[in-house]
Amino acid sequence: MANDRGSCLLETTLSFLVGTAAGFILGVLFAPASGEETRKKIQEGAIKTGEKAKESYEKISKEAEKGIKVVKEKTLEGIESIKDFAEKKKEEIVKKFPGEAAKEKKGKK
């Protein structure tokens, strides 16, 4: 679910940035100005769009790192739960069949 949210945020941000850049470039190209002024405006717009893209990437990256941290924590919790469960089941089996556990220990030596 968090992955879907991050993906949607990335798509929305990317779409916004592409639309902004395209609108800016078209606006500058059709505005009455000299070639030098137009190139300068396009360059400034590209720089601003690049900065916005970088900021968006950094936000998404931080969110992804948080998500990875949560997944790692939950995975470790799950592993510990499985170990606890396996240990409890082992103890139950040993209680039910104490003679079998003793035979098995002798066989391993």
The 8 nearest C-alpha neighbors of each residue, nearest first, counted from 0:
[[1, 3, 2, 4, 5, 6, 7, 66],
 [2, 0, 4, 3, 5, 66, 6, 63],
 [1, 3, 5, 0, 4, 6, 66, 63],
 [4, 2, 6, 0, 1, 5, 7, 8],
 [3, 5, 1, 7, 2, 6, 8, 0],
 [6, 4, 8, 2, 7, 3, 9, 1],
 [5, 7, 3, 9, 8, 4, 2, 10],
 [6, 8, 10, 4, 9, 5, 3, 11],
 [9, 7, 5, 11, 6, 10, 12, 4],
 [8, 10, 6, 12, 7, 11, 13, 5],
 [11, 9, 7, 13, 8, 12, 14, 6],
 [10, 12, 14, 8, 13, 9, 7, 15],
 [13, 11, 15, 9, 14, 10, 8, 16],
 [12, 14, 10, 16, 15, 11, 9, 17],
 [15, 13, 11, 17, 12, 16, 10, 18],
 [14, 16, 12, 18, 13, 17, 19, 11],
 [17, 15, 19, 13, 18, 14, 20, 12],
 [16, 18, 20, 14, 19, 15, 21, 13],
 [19, 17, 21, 15, 16, 20, 22, 14],
 [18, 20, 16, 22, 17, 21, 15, 23],
 [19, 21, 23, 17, 18, 22, 16, 24],
 [20, 22, 18, 24, 23, 19, 17, 25],
 [23, 21, 19, 25, 20, 24, 26, 18],
 [22, 24, 26, 20, 21, 25, 19, 27],
 [25, 23, 27, 21, 26, 22, 28, 20],
 [26, 24, 28, 22, 27, 23, 21, 29],
 [27, 25, 23, 24, 29, 28, 22, 30],
 [26, 28, 30, 24, 25, 29, 23, 37],
 [29, 27, 25, 26, 30, 24, 37, 31],
 [28, 30, 26, 27, 25, 31, 32, 24],
 [31, 29, 27, 28, 32, 26, 37, 25],
 [30, 32, 29, 33, 28, 27, 37, 34],
 [33, 31, 30, 36, 37, 34, 27, 35],
 [32, 34, 36, 35, 37, 31, 38, 30],
 [35, 33, 37, 36, 38, 32, 39, 28],
 [34, 36, 38, 37, 33, 39, 32, 40],
 [37, 35, 39, 33, 38, 34, 32, 40],
 [36, 38, 34, 40, 39, 35, 41, 33],
 [39, 37, 41, 35, 40, 36, 42, 34],
 [38, 40, 36, 42, 37, 41, 43, 35],
 [41, 39, 43, 37, 42, 38, 44, 36],
 [40, 42, 44, 38, 39, 43, 45, 37],
 [41, 43, 45, 39, 40, 44, 38, 46],
 [44, 42, 40, 46, 45, 41, 39, 47],
 [45, 43, 41, 47, 46, 42, 48, 40],
 [44, 46, 42, 48, 43, 47, 49, 41],
 [45, 47, 49, 43, 44, 48, 50, 42],
 [48, 46, 50, 44, 49, 45, 51, 43],
 [47, 49, 45, 51, 50, 46, 44, 52],
 [50, 48, 52, 46, 47, 51, 45, 53],
 [49, 51, 53, 47, 52, 48, 46, 54],
 [52, 50, 48, 54, 53, 49, 55, 47],
 [53, 51, 49, 55, 50, 54, 56, 48],
 [52, 54, 56, 50, 51, 55, 49, 57],
 [55, 53, 51, 57, 56, 52, 50, 58],
 [56, 54, 52, 58, 57, 53, 51, 59],
 [55, 57, 53, 59, 54, 58, 60, 52],
 [56, 58, 60, 54, 55, 59, 61, 53],
 [59, 57, 55, 61, 60, 56, 54, 62],
 [58, 60, 62, 56, 61, 57, 63, 55],
 [59, 61, 57, 63, 58, 62, 56, 64],
 [62, 60, 64, 58, 63, 59, 57, 65],
 [63, 61, 65, 59, 64, 60, 66, 58],
 [62, 64, 66, 60, 65, 61, 59, 67],
 [65, 63, 67, 61, 66, 62, 68, 60],
 [66, 64, 62, 68, 63, 67, 61, 69],
 [67, 65, 63, 69, 64, 68, 70, 62],
 [66, 68, 70, 64, 69, 65, 63, 71],
 [67, 69, 65, 71, 66, 70, 64, 72],
 [68, 70, 72, 66, 67, 71, 73, 65],
 [69, 71, 67, 73, 68, 72, 74, 66],
 [72, 70, 74, 68, 69, 73, 67, 75],
 [71, 73, 69, 75, 74, 70, 76, 68],
 [74, 72, 76, 70, 75, 71, 77, 69],
 [75, 73, 77, 71, 76, 72, 70, 78],
 [74, 76, 78, 72, 77, 73, 71, 79],
 [77, 75, 73, 79, 74, 78, 80, 72],
 [78, 76, 74, 80, 75, 79, 73, 81],
 [77, 79, 75, 81, 80, 76, 74, 82],
 [78, 80, 82, 76, 81, 77, 83, 75],
 [81, 79, 77, 83, 78, 82, 84, 76],
 [80, 82, 84, 78, 79, 83, 85, 77],
 [81, 83, 79, 85, 80, 84, 86, 78],
 [84, 82, 80, 86, 81, 85, 79, 87],
 [83, 85, 81, 87, 82, 86, 80, 88],
 [86, 84, 82, 88, 87, 83, 81, 89],
 [85, 87, 89, 83, 88, 84, 82, 90],
 [88, 86, 90, 84, 89, 85, 83, 91],
 [89, 87, 91, 85, 90, 86, 92, 84],
 [88, 90, 86, 92, 87, 91, 85, 93],
 [89, 91, 93, 87, 88, 92, 94, 86],
 [92, 90, 88, 94, 89, 93, 95, 87],
 [91, 93, 95, 89, 94, 90, 96, 88],
 [92, 94, 90, 97, 96, 91, 95, 100],
 [95, 93, 91, 92, 97, 96, 90, 89],
 [96, 94, 92, 93, 97, 91, 90, 98],
 [95, 97, 93, 99, 98, 94, 92, 100],
 [98, 96, 93, 100, 99, 94, 95, 101],
 [97, 99, 101, 100, 96, 102, 93, 103],
 [100, 98, 102, 101, 96, 97, 103, 93],
 [99, 101, 103, 97, 102, 98, 93, 104],
 [100, 102, 104, 98, 99, 103, 105, 97],
 [103, 101, 99, 105, 104, 100, 106, 98],
 [102, 104, 106, 100, 101, 105, 99, 107],
 [103, 105, 101, 107, 106, 102, 100, 108],
 [106, 104, 102, 103, 108, 107, 101, 100],
 [105, 107, 103, 104, 108, 102, 101, 100],
 [106, 108, 104, 105, 103, 102, 101, 100],
 [107, 105, 106, 104, 103, 102, 101, 100]]
